Amino acid sequence: LGADDRDKEGKPLLKVVMRTWLPAGDTLFHMITIHLPSPVTAQKYRAEMLYEGPNDDICCTGIKTCDAEAPLMMYISKMVPTSDKGRFYAFGRVFSGKVAGGQKV
C-alpha cells in the first residue's frame, strides 16, 4: 500500500485493499468478453424481444445486423437533468443507426 493508503481506516482502507488484491474491473471485463456474445451475434436472436414491430421491416432488420445505416433504434436507460431547464442528458444503448452529440432523440 502507498503512504496515503496506510493512514486510512475502516471502509476506505477496505476498498483500497480489495482494489489492490482483487481487481474486479479487469476480471469482470475479461469474463464478459469470454462468456457473453458480441452484439452482432446476440442481436440476431434477440431482435424479436427488442422490437415489437414486424420482423421484416427496415428497423428490425437494422437491429438484427447492427446496421449503422439503418434508422436509429436506441434504448434510453437513464435521463439526467442538466442545469438548463427542460434539457436532459440521455444515456442509452444504440441497436442500429448512428447517434451524435446534440442530436434530438
Phi and psi restraints in degrees (range 20) as a CNS / XPLOR table:
assign (resid 1 and name C) (resid 2 and name N)
       (resid 2 and name CA) (resid 2 and name C) 1.0 -76.6 20.0 2
assign (resid 2 and name N) (resid 2 and name CA)
       (resid 2 and name C) (resid 3 and name N) 1.0 169.7 20.0 2
assign (resid 2 and name C) (resid 3 and name N)
       (resid 3 and name CA) (resid 3 and name C) 1.0 -61.1 20.0 2
assign (resid 3 and name N) (resid 3 and name CA)
       (resid 3 and name C) (resid 4 and name N) 1.0 -40.1 20.0 2
assign (resid 3 and name C) (resid 4 and name N)
       (resid 4 and name CA) (resid 4 and name C) 1.0 -66.3 20.0 2
assign (resid 4 and name N) (resid 4 and name CA)
       (resid 4 and name C) (resid 5 and name N) 1.0 -35.2 20.0 2
assign (resid 4 and name C) (resid 5 and name N)
       (resid 5 and name CA) (resid 5 and name C) 1.0 -73.8 20.0 2
assign (resid 5 and name N) (resid 5 and name CA)
       (resid 5 and name C) (resid 6 and name N) 1.0 -27.4 20.0 2
assign (resid 5 and name C) (resid 6 and name N)
       (resid 6 and name CA) (resid 6 and name C) 1.0 -67.6 20.0 2
assign (resid 6 and name N) (resid 6 and name CA)
       (resid 6 and name C) (resid 7 and name N) 1.0 -23.7 20.0 2
assign (resid 6 and name C) (resid 7 and name N)
       (resid 7 and name CA) (resid 7 and name C) 1.0 -83.2 20.0 2
assign (resid 7 and name N) (resid 7 and name CA)
       (resid 7 and name C) (resid 8 and name N) 1.0 -10.0 20.0 2
assign (resid 7 and name C) (resid 8 and name N)
       (resid 8 and name CA) (resid 8 and name C) 1.0 -76.9 20.0 2
assign (resid 8 and name N) (resid 8 and name CA)
       (resid 8 and name C) (resid 9 and name N) 1.0 155.6 20.0 2
assign (resid 8 and name C) (resid 9 and name N)
       (resid 9 and name CA) (resid 9 and name C) 1.0 -136.5 20.0 2
assign (resid 9 and name N) (resid 9 and name CA)
       (resid 9 and name C) (resid 10 and name N) 1.0 157.6 20.0 2
assign (resid 9 and name C) (resid 10 and name N)
       (resid 10 and name CA) (resid 10 and name C) 1.0 66.3 20.0 2
assign (resid 10 and name N) (resid 10 and name CA)
       (resid 10 and name C) (resid 11 and name N) 1.0 -135.0 20.0 2
assign (resid 10 and name C) (resid 11 and name N)
       (resid 11 and name CA) (resid 11 and name C) 1.0 -62.2 20.0 2
assign (resid 11 and name N) (resid 11 and name CA)
       (resid 11 and name C) (resid 12 and name N) 1.0 -43.2 20.0 2
assign (resid 11 and name C) (resid 12 and name N)
       (resid 12 and name CA) (resid 12 and name C) 1.0 -59.3 20.0 2
assign (resid 12 and name N) (resid 12 and name CA)
       (resid 12 and name C) (resid 13 and name N) 1.0 -38.8 20.0 2
assign (resid 12 and name C) (resid 13 and name N)
       (resid 13 and name CA) (resid 13 and name C) 1.0 -66.5 20.0 2
assign (resid 13 and name N) (resid 13 and name CA)
       (resid 13 and name C) (resid 14 and name N) 1.0 -42.2 20.0 2
assign (resid 13 and name C) (resid 14 and name N)
       (resid 14 and name CA) (resid 14 and name C) 1.0 -60.5 20.0 2
assign (resid 14 and name N) (resid 14 and name CA)
       (resid 14 and name C) (resid 15 and name N) 1.0 -41.6 20.0 2
assign (resid 14 and name C) (resid 15 and name N)
       (resid 15 and name CA) (resid 15 and name C) 1.0 -60.8 20.0 2
assign (resid 15 and name N) (resid 15 and name CA)
       (resid 15 and name C) (resid 16 and name N) 1.0 -44.0 20.0 2
assign (resid 15 and name C) (resid 16 and name N)
       (resid 16 and name CA) (resid 16 and name C) 1.0 -64.1 20.0 2
assign (resid 16 and name N) (resid 16 and name CA)
       (resid 16 and name C) (resid 17 and name N) 1.0 -44.2 20.0 2
assign (resid 16 and name C) (resid 17 and name N)
       (resid 17 and name CA) (resid 17 and name C) 1.0 -62.5 20.0 2
assign (resid 17 and name N) (resid 17 and name CA)
       (resid 17 and name C) (resid 18 and name N) 1.0 -45.3 20.0 2
assign (resid 17 and name C) (resid 18 and name N)
       (resid 18 and name CA) (resid 18 and name C) 1.0 -65.0 20.0 2
assign (resid 18 and name N) (resid 18 and name CA)
       (resid 18 and name C) (resid 19 and name N) 1.0 -39.6 20.0 2
assign (resid 18 and name C) (resid 19 and name N)
       (resid 19 and name CA) (resid 19 and name C) 1.0 -67.3 20.0 2
assign (resid 19 and name N) (resid 19 and name CA)
       (resid 19 and name C) (resid 20 and name N) 1.0 -32.7 20.0 2
assign (resid 19 and name C) (resid 20 and name N)
       (resid 20 and name CA) (resid 20 and name C) 1.0 -72.9 20.0 2
assign (resid 20 and name N) (resid 20 and name CA)
       (resid 20 and name C) (resid 21 and name N) 1.0 -46.3 20.0 2
assign (resid 20 and name C) (resid 21 and name N)
       (resid 21 and name CA) (resid 21 and name C) 1.0 -96.9 20.0 2
assign (resid 21 and name N) (resid 21 and name CA)
       (resid 21 and name C) (resid 22 and name N) 1.0 -19.9 20.0 2
assign (resid 21 and name C) (resid 22 and name N)
       (resid 22 and name CA) (resid 22 and name C) 1.0 -130.6 20.0 2
assign (resid 22 and name N) (resid 22 and name CA)
       (resid 22 and name C) (resid 23 and name N) 1.0 77.8 20.0 2
assign (resid 22 and name C) (resid 23 and name N)
       (resid 23 and name CA) (resid 23 and name C) 1.0 -70.9 20.0 2
assign (resid 23 and name N) (resid 23 and name CA)
       (resid 23 and name C) (resid 24 and name N) 1.0 88.0 20.0 2
assign (resid 23 and name C) (resid 24 and name N)
       (resid 24 and name CA) (resid 24 and name C) 1.0 -63.0 20.0 2
assign (resid 24 and name N) (resid 24 and name CA)
       (resid 24 and name C) (resid 25 and name N) 1.0 -36.7 20.0 2
assign (resid 24 and name C) (resid 25 and name N)
       (resid 25 and name CA) (resid 25 and name C) 1.0 -58.4 20.0 2
assign (resid 25 and name N) (resid 25 and name CA)
       (resid 25 and name C) (resid 26 and name N) 1.0 -50.6 20.0 2
assign (resid 25 and name C) (resid 26 and name N)
       (resid 26 and name CA) (resid 26 and name C) 1.0 -65.2 20.0 2
assign (resid 26 and name N) (resid 26 and name CA)
       (resid 26 and name C) (resid 27 and name N) 1.0 -40.6 20.0 2
assign (resid 26 and name C) (resid 27 and name N)
       (resid 27 and name CA) (resid 27 and name C) 1.0 -65.0 20.0 2
assign (resid 27 and name N) (resid 27 and name CA)
       (resid 27 and name C) (resid 28 and name N) 1.0 -46.2 20.0 2
assign (resid 27 and name C) (resid 28 and name N)
       (resid 28 and name CA) (resid 28 and name C) 1.0 -62.2 20.0 2
assign (resid 28 and name N) (resid 28 and name CA)
       (resid 28 and name C) (resid 29 and name N) 1.0 -43.8 20.0 2
assign (resid 28 and name C) (resid 29 and name N)
       (resid 29 and name CA) (resid 29 and name C) 1.0 -59.3 20.0 2
assign (resid 29 and name N) (resid 29 and name CA)
       (resid 29 and name C) (resid 30 and name N) 1.0 -44.9 20.0 2
assign (resid 29 and name C) (resid 30 and name N)
       (resid 30 and name CA) (resid 30 and name C) 1.0 -62.0 20.0 2
assign (resid 30 and name N) (resid 30 and name CA)
       (resid 30 and name C) (resid 31 and name N) 1.0 -44.9 20.0 2
assign (resid 30 and name C) (resid 31 and name N)
       (resid 31 and name CA) (resid 31 and name C) 1.0 -66.9 20.0 2
assign (resid 31 and name N) (resid 31 and name CA)
       (resid 31 and name C) (resid 32 and name N) 1.0 -38.7 20.0 2
assign (resid 31 and name C) (resid 32 and name N)
       (resid 32 and name CA) (resid 32 and name C) 1.0 -63.5 20.0 2
assign (resid 32 and name N) (resid 32 and name CA)
       (resid 32 and name C) (resid 33 and name N) 1.0 -44.8 20.0 2
assign (resid 32 and name C) (resid 33 and name N)
       (resid 33 and name CA) (resid 33 and name C) 1.0 -67.6 20.0 2
assign (resid 33 and name N) (resid 33 and name CA)
       (resid 33 and name C) (resid 34 and name N) 1.0 -27.6 20.0 2
assign (resid 33 and name C) (resid 34 and name N)
       (resid 34 and name CA) (resid 34 and name C) 1.0 -79.6 20.0 2
assign (resid 34 and name N) (resid 34 and name CA)
       (resid 34 and name C) (resid 35 and name N) 1.0 -45.0 20.0 2
assign (resid 34 and name C) (resid 35 and name N)
       (resid 35 and name CA) (resid 35 and name C) 1.0 -98.4 20.0 2
assign (resid 35 and name N) (resid 35 and name CA)
       (resid 35 and name C) (resid 36 and name N) 1.0 -22.5 20.0 2
assign (resid 35 and name C) (resid 36 and name N)
       (resid 36 and name CA) (resid 36 and name C) 1.0 -96.7 20.0 2
assign (resid 36 and name N) (resid 36 and name CA)
       (resid 36 and name C) (resid 37 and name N) 1.0 141.9 20.0 2
assign (resid 36 and name C) (resid 37 and name N)
       (resid 37 and name CA) (resid 37 and name C) 1.0 -71.6 20.0 2
assign (resid 37 and name N) (resid 37 and name CA)
       (resid 37 and name C) (resid 38 and name N) 1.0 156.3 20.0 2
assign (resid 37 and name C) (resid 38 and name N)
       (resid 38 and name CA) (resid 38 and name C) 1.0 -67.4 20.0 2
assign (resid 38 and name N) (resid 38 and name CA)
       (resid 38 and name C) (resid 39 and name N) 1.0 156.9 20.0 2
assign (resid 38 and name C) (resid 39 and name N)
       (resid 39 and name CA) (resid 39 and name C) 1.0 -56.6 20.0 2
assign (resid 39 and name N) (resid 39 and name CA)
       (resid 39 and name C) (resid 40 and name N) 1.0 -37.1 20.0 2
assign (resid 39 and name C) (resid 40 and name N)
       (resid 40 and name CA) (resid 40 and name C) 1.0 -62.4 20.0 2
assign (resid 40 and name N) (resid 40 and name CA)
       (resid 40 and name C) (resid 41 and name N) 1.0 -41.5 20.0 2
assign (resid 40 and name C) (resid 41 and name N)
       (resid 41 and name CA) (resid 41 and name C) 1.0 -72.6 20.0 2
assign (resid 41 and name N) (resid 41 and name CA)
       (resid 41 and name C) (resid 42 and name N) 1.0 -47.4 20.0 2
assign (resid 41 and name C) (resid 42 and name N)
       (resid 42 and name CA) (resid 42 and name C) 1.0 -68.0 20.0 2
assign (resid 42 and name N) (resid 42 and name CA)
       (resid 42 and name C) (resid 43 and name N) 1.0 -38.5 20.0 2
assign (resid 42 and name C) (resid 43 and name N)
       (resid 43 and name CA) (resid 43 and name C) 1.0 -68.2 20.0 2
assign (resid 43 and name N) (resid 43 and name CA)
       (resid 43 and name C) (resid 44 and name N) 1.0 -21.7 20.0 2
assign (resid 43 and name C) (resid 44 and name N)
       (resid 44 and name CA) (resid 44 and name C) 1.0 -61.8 20.0 2
assign (resid 44 and name N) (resid 44 and name CA)
       (resid 44 and name C) (resid 45 and name N) 1.0 -39.9 20.0 2
assign (resid 44 and name C) (resid 45 and name N)
       (resid 45 and name CA) (resid 45 and name C) 1.0 -101.2 20.0 2
assign (resid 45 and name N) (resid 45 and name CA)
       (resid 45 and name C) (resid 46 and name N) 1.0 -9.8 20.0 2
assign (resid 45 and name C) (resid 46 and name N)
       (resid 46 and name CA) (resid 46 and name C) 1.0 -97.3 20.0 2
assign (resid 46 and name N) (resid 46 and name CA)
       (resid 46 and name C) (resid 47 and name N) 1.0 -8.4 20.0 2
assign (resid 46 and name C) (resid 47 and name N)
       (resid 47 and name CA) (resid 47 and name C) 1.0 -57.5 20.0 2
assign (resid 47 and name N) (resid 47 and name CA)
       (resid 47 and name C) (resid 48 and name N) 1.0 -36.3 20.0 2
assign (resid 47 and name C) (resid 48 and name N)
       (resid 48 and name CA) (resid 48 and name C) 1.0 -65.2 20.0 2
assign (resid 48 and name N) (resid 48 and name CA)
       (resid 48 and name C) (resid 49 and name N) 1.0 -30.1 20.0 2
assign (resid 48 and name C) (resid 49 and name N)
       (resid 49 and name CA) (resid 49 and name C) 1.0 -82.5 20.0 2
assign (resid 49 and name N) (resid 49 and name CA)
       (resid 49 and name C) (resid 50 and name N) 1.0 -27.2 20.0 2
assign (resid 49 and name C) (resid 50 and name N)
       (resid 50 and name CA) (resid 50 and name C) 1.0 -83.9 20.0 2
assign (resid 50 and name N) (resid 50 and name CA)
       (resid 50 and name C) (resid 51 and name N) 1.0 -27.5 20.0 2
assign (resid 50 and name C) (resid 51 and name N)
       (resid 51 and name CA) (resid 51 and name C) 1.0 -129.1 20.0 2
assign (resid 51 and name N) (resid 51 and name CA)
       (resid 51 and name C) (resid 52 and name N) 1.0 128.5 20.0 2
assign (resid 51 and name C) (resid 52 and name N)
       (resid 52 and name CA) (resid 52 and name C) 1.0 -93.1 20.0 2
assign (resid 52 and name N) (resid 52 and name CA)
       (resid 52 and name C) (resid 53 and name N) 1.0 -6.3 20.0 2
assign (resid 52 and name C) (resid 53 and name N)
       (resid 53 and name CA) (resid 53 and name C) 1.0 -79.2 20.0 2
assign (resid 53 and name N) (resid 53 and name CA)
       (resid 53 and name C) (resid 54 and name N) 1.0 -172.3 20.0 2
assign (resid 53 and name C) (resid 54 and name N)
       (resid 54 and name CA) (resid 54 and name C) 1.0 -61.8 20.0 2
assign (resid 54 and name N) (resid 54 and name CA)
       (resid 54 and name C) (resid 55 and name N) 1.0 144.1 20.0 2
assign (resid 54 and name C) (resid 55 and name N)
       (resid 55 and name CA) (resid 55 and name C) 1.0 -70.6 20.0 2
assign (resid 55 and name N) (resid 55 and name CA)
       (resid 55 and name C) (resid 56 and name N) 1.0 -15.9 20.0 2
assign (resid 55 and name C) (resid 56 and name N)
       (resid 56 and name CA) (resid 56 and name C) 1.0 -107.0 20.0 2
assign (resid 56 and name N) (resid 56 and name CA)
       (resid 56 and name C) (resid 57 and name N) 1.0 7.0 20.0 2
assign (resid 56 and name C) (resid 57 and name N)
       (resid 57 and name CA) (resid 57 and name C) 1.0 -83.3 20.0 2
assign (resid 57 and name N) (resid 57 and name CA)
       (resid 57 and name C) (resid 58 and name N) 1.0 171.1 20.0 2
assign (resid 57 and name C) (resid 58 and name N)
       (resid 58 and name CA) (resid 58 and name C) 1.0 -64.2 20.0 2
assign (resid 58 and name N) (resid 58 and name CA)
       (resid 58 and name C) (resid 59 and name N) 1.0 -33.4 20.0 2
assign (resid 58 and name C) (resid 59 and name N)
       (resid 59 and name CA) (resid 59 and name C) 1.0 -68.7 20.0 2
assign (resid 59 and name N) (resid 59 and name CA)
       (resid 59 and name C) (resid 60 and name N) 1.0 -46.9 20.0 2
assign (resid 59 and name C) (resid 60 and name N)
       (resid 60 and name CA) (resid 60 and name C) 1.0 -65.9 20.0 2
assign (resid 60 and name N) (resid 60 and name CA)
       (resid 60 and name C) (resid 61 and name N) 1.0 -40.5 20.0 2
assign (resid 60 and name C) (resid 61 and name N)
       (resid 61 and name CA) (resid 61 and name C) 1.0 -62.7 20.0 2
assign (resid 61 and name N) (resid 61 and name CA)
       (resid 61 and name C) (resid 62 and name N) 1.0 -40.3 20.0 2
assign (resid 61 and name C) (resid 62 and name N)
       (resid 62 and name CA) (resid 62 and name C) 1.0 -63.3 20.0 2
assign (resid 62 and name N) (resid 62 and name CA)
       (resid 62 and name C) (resid 63 and name N) 1.0 -39.5 20.0 2
assign (resid 62 and name C) (resid 63 and name N)
       (resid 63 and name CA) (resid 63 and name C) 1.0 -64.9 20.0 2
assign (resid 63 and name N) (resid 63 and name CA)
       (resid 63 and name C) (resid 64 and name N) 1.0 -44.5 20.0 2
assign (resid 63 and name C) (resid 64 and name N)
       (resid 64 and name CA) (resid 64 and name C) 1.0 -61.5 20.0 2
assign (resid 64 and name N) (resid 64 and name CA)
       (resid 64 and name C) (resid 65 and name N) 1.0 -34.0 20.0 2
assign (resid 64 and name C) (resid 65 and name N)
       (resid 65 and name CA) (resid 65 and name C) 1.0 -104.7 20.0 2
assign (resid 65 and name N) (resid 65 and name CA)
       (resid 65 and name C) (resid 66 and name N) 1.0 3.1 20.0 2
assign (resid 65 and name C) (resid 66 and name N)
       (resid 66 and name CA) (resid 66 and name C) 1.0 52.7 20.0 2
assign (resid 66 and name N) (resid 66 and name CA)
       (resid 66 and name C) (resid 67 and name N) 1.0 44.1 20.0 2
assign (resid 66 and name C) (resid 67 and name N)
       (resid 67 and name CA) (resid 67 and name C) 1.0 -78.0 20.0 2
assign (resid 67 and name N) (resid 67 and name CA)
       (resid 67 and name C) (resid 68 and name N) 1.0 119.8 20.0 2
assign (resid 67 and name C) (resid 68 and name N)
       (resid 68 and name CA) (resid 68 and name C) 1.0 -71.5 20.0 2
assign (resid 68 and name N) (resid 68 and name CA)
       (resid 68 and name C) (resid 69 and name N) 1.0 -19.4 20.0 2
assign (resid 68 and name C) (resid 69 and name N)
       (resid 69 and name CA) (resid 69 and name C) 1.0 -92.4 20.0 2
assign (resid 69 and name N) (resid 69 and name CA)
       (resid 69 and name C) (resid 70 and name N) 1.0 -6.4 20.0 2
assign (resid 69 and name C) (resid 70 and name N)
       (resid 70 and name CA) (resid 70 and name C) 1.0 -76.6 20.0 2
assign (resid 70 and name N) (resid 70 and name CA)
       (resid 70 and name C) (resid 71 and name N) 1.0 169.0 20.0 2
assign (resid 70 and name C) (resid 71 and name N)
       (resid 71 and name CA) (resid 71 and name C) 1.0 -59.4 20.0 2
assign (resid 71 and name N) (resid 71 and name CA)
       (resid 71 and name C) (resid 72 and name N) 1.0 149.7 20.0 2
assign (resid 71 and name C) (resid 72 and name N)
       (resid 72 and name CA) (resid 72 and name C) 1.0 -66.6 20.0 2
assign (resid 72 and name N) (resid 72 and name CA)
       (resid 72 and name C) (resid 73 and name N) 1.0 121.8 20.0 2
assign (resid 72 and name C) (resid 73 and name N)
       (resid 73 and name CA) (resid 73 and name C) 1.0 -124.6 20.0 2
assign (resid 73 and name N) (resid 73 and name CA)
       (resid 73 and name C) (resid 74 and name N) 1.0 115.9 20.0 2
assign (resid 73 and name C) (resid 74 and name N)
       (resid 74 and name CA) (resid 74 and name C) 1.0 -139.7 20.0 2
assign (resid 74 and name N) (resid 74 and name CA)
       (resid 74 and name C) (resid 75 and name N) 1.0 140.2 20.0 2
assign (resid 74 and name C) (resid 75 and name N)
       (resid 75 and name CA) (resid 75 and name C) 1.0 -103.2 20.0 2
assign (resid 75 and name N) (resid 75 and name CA)
       (resid 75 and name C) (resid 76 and name N) 1.0 116.9 20.0 2
assign (resid 75 and name C) (resid 76 and name N)
       (resid 76 and name CA) (resid 76 and name C) 1.0 -86.6 20.0 2
assign (resid 76 and name N) (resid 76 and name CA)
       (resid 76 and name C) (resid 77 and name N) 1.0 118.6 20.0 2
assign (resid 76 and name C) (resid 77 and name N)
       (resid 77 and name CA) (resid 77 and name C) 1.0 -99.6 20.0 2
assign (resid 77 and name N) (resid 77 and name CA)
       (resid 77 and name C) (resid 78 and name N) 1.0 -20.3 20.0 2
assign (resid 77 and name C) (resid 78 and name N)
       (resid 78 and name CA) (resid 78 and name C) 1.0 -154.4 20.0 2
assign (resid 78 and name N) (resid 78 and name CA)
       (resid 78 and name C) (resid 79 and name N) 1.0 138.0 20.0 2
assign (resid 78 and name C) (resid 79 and name N)
       (resid 79 and name CA) (resid 79 and name C) 1.0 -117.4 20.0 2
assign (resid 79 and name N) (resid 79 and name CA)
       (resid 79 and name C) (resid 80 and name N) 1.0 124.7 20.0 2
assign (resid 79 and name C) (resid 80 and name N)
       (resid 80 and name CA) (resid 80 and name C) 1.0 -116.3 20.0 2
assign (resid 80 and name N) (resid 80 and name CA)
       (resid 80 and name C) (resid 81 and name N) 1.0 122.3 20.0 2
assign (resid 80 and name C) (resid 81 and name N)
       (resid 81 and name CA) (resid 81 and name C) 1.0 -68.8 20.0 2
assign (resid 81 and name N) (resid 81 and name CA)
       (resid 81 and name C) (resid 82 and name N) 1.0 145.0 20.0 2
assign (resid 81 and name C) (resid 82 and name N)
       (resid 82 and name CA) (resid 82 and name C) 1.0 -96.0 20.0 2
assign (resid 82 and name N) (resid 82 and name CA)
       (resid 82 and name C) (resid 83 and name N) 1.0 178.9 20.0 2
assign (resid 82 and name C) (resid 83 and name N)
       (resid 83 and name CA) (resid 83 and name C) 1.0 -71.8 20.0 2
assign (resid 83 and name N) (resid 83 and name CA)
       (resid 83 and name C) (resid 84 and name N) 1.0 -21.8 20.0 2
assign (resid 83 and name C) (resid 84 and name N)
       (resid 84 and name CA) (resid 84 and name C) 1.0 -75.3 20.0 2
assign (resid 84 and name N) (resid 84 and name CA)
       (resid 84 and name C) (resid 85 and name N) 1.0 136.2 20.0 2
assign (resid 84 and name C) (resid 85 and name N)
       (resid 85 and name CA) (resid 85 and name C) 1.0 -68.4 20.0 2
assign (resid 85 and name N) (resid 85 and name CA)
       (resid 85 and name C) (resid 86 and name N) 1.0 134.5 20.0 2
assign (resid 85 and name C) (resid 86 and name N)
       (resid 86 and name CA) (resid 86 and name C) 1.0 82.7 20.0 2
assign (resid 86 and name N) (resid 86 and name CA)
       (resid 86 and name C) (resid 87 and name N) 1.0 2.0 20.0 2
assign (resid 86 and name C) (resid 87 and name N)
       (resid 87 and name CA) (resid 87 and name C) 1.0 -112.4 20.0 2
assign (resid 87 and name N) (resid 87 and name CA)
       (resid 87 and name C) (resid 88 and name N) 1.0 148.1 20.0 2
assign (resid 87 and name C) (resid 88 and name N)
       (resid 88 and name CA) (resid 88 and name C) 1.0 -137.0 20.0 2
assign (resid 88 and name N) (resid 88 and name CA)
       (resid 88 and name C) (resid 89 and name N) 1.0 152.4 20.0 2
assign (resid 88 and name C) (resid 89 and name N)
       (resid 89 and name CA) (resid 89 and name C) 1.0 -93.3 20.0 2
assign (resid 89 and name N) (resid 89 and name CA)
       (resid 89 and name C) (resid 90 and name N) 1.0 131.9 20.0 2
assign (resid 89 and name C) (resid 90 and name N)
       (resid 90 and name CA) (resid 90 and name C) 1.0 -109.0 20.0 2
assign (resid 90 and name N) (resid 90 and name CA)
       (resid 90 and name C) (resid 91 and name N) 1.0 128.9 20.0 2
assign (resid 90 and name C) (resid 91 and name N)
       (resid 91 and name CA) (resid 91 and name C) 1.0 -108.9 20.0 2
assign (resid 91 and name N) (resid 91 and name CA)
       (resid 91 and name C) (resid 92 and name N) 1.0 130.0 20.0 2
assign (resid 91 and name C) (resid 92 and name N)
       (resid 92 and name CA) (resid 92 and name C) 1.0 -162.9 20.0 2
assign (resid 92 and name N) (resid 92 and name CA)
       (resid 92 and name C) (resid 93 and name N) 1.0 -179.5 20.0 2
assign (resid 92 and name C) (resid 93 and name N)
       (resid 93 and name CA) (resid 93 and name C) 1.0 -115.5 20.0 2
assign (resid 93 and name N) (resid 93 and name CA)
       (resid 93 and name C) (resid 94 and name N) 1.0 129.9 20.0 2
assign (resid 93 and name C) (resid 94 and name N)
       (resid 94 and name CA) (resid 94 and name C) 1.0 -89.4 20.0 2
assign (resid 94 and name N) (resid 94 and name CA)
       (resid 94 and name C) (resid 95 and name N) 1.0 125.4 20.0 2
assign (resid 94 and name C) (resid 95 and name N)
       (resid 95 and name CA) (resid 95 and name C) 1.0 -97.6 20.0 2
assign (resid 95 and name N) (resid 95 and name CA)
       (resid 95 and name C) (resid 96 and name N) 1.0 -30.0 20.0 2
assign (resid 95 and name C) (resid 96 and name N)
       (resid 96 and name CA) (resid 96 and name C) 1.0 -158.8 20.0 2
assign (resid 96 and name N) (resid 96 and name CA)
       (resid 96 and name C) (resid 97 and name N) 1.0 161.6 20.0 2
assign (resid 96 and name C) (resid 97 and name N)
       (resid 97 and name CA) (resid 97 and name C) 1.0 83.6 20.0 2
assign (resid 97 and name N) (resid 97 and name CA)
       (resid 97 and name C) (resid 98 and name N) 1.0 -169.9 20.0 2
assign (resid 97 and name C) (resid 98 and name N)
       (resid 98 and name CA) (resid 98 and name C) 1.0 -129.2 20.0 2
assign (resid 98 and name N) (resid 98 and name CA)
       (resid 98 and name C) (resid 99 and name N) 1.0 146.1 20.0 2
assign (resid 98 and name C) (resid 99 and name N)
       (resid 99 and name CA) (resid 99 and name C) 1.0 -129.4 20.0 2
assign (resid 99 and name N) (resid 99 and name CA)
       (resid 99 and name C) (resid 100 and name N) 1.0 144.2 20.0 2
assign (resid 99 and name C) (resid 100 and name N)
       (resid 100 and name CA) (resid 100 and name C) 1.0 -130.5 20.0 2
assign (resid 100 and name N) (resid 100 and name CA)
       (resid 100 and name C) (resid 101 and name N) 1.0 157.3 20.0 2
assign (resid 100 and name C) (resid 101 and name N)
       (resid 101 and name CA) (resid 101 and name C) 1.0 -58.9 20.0 2
assign (resid 101 and name N) (resid 101 and name CA)
       (resid 101 and name C) (resid 102 and name N) 1.0 136.3 20.0 2
assign (resid 101 and name C) (resid 102 and name N)
       (resid 102 and name CA) (resid 102 and name C) 1.0 84.5 20.0 2
assign (resid 102 and name N) (resid 102 and name CA)
       (resid 102 and name C) (resid 103 and name N) 1.0 -8.4 20.0 2
assign (resid 102 and name C) (resid 103 and name N)
       (resid 103 and name CA) (resid 103 and name C) 1.0 -71.1 20.0 2
assign (resid 103 and name N) (resid 103 and name CA)
       (resid 103 and name C) (resid 104 and name N) 1.0 136.9 20.0 2
assign (resid 103 and name C) (resid 104 and name N)
       (resid 104 and name CA) (resid 104 and name C) 1.0 -79.9 20.0 2
assign (resid 104 and name N) (resid 104 and name CA)
       (resid 104 and name C) (resid 105 and name N) 1.0 129.3 20.0 2
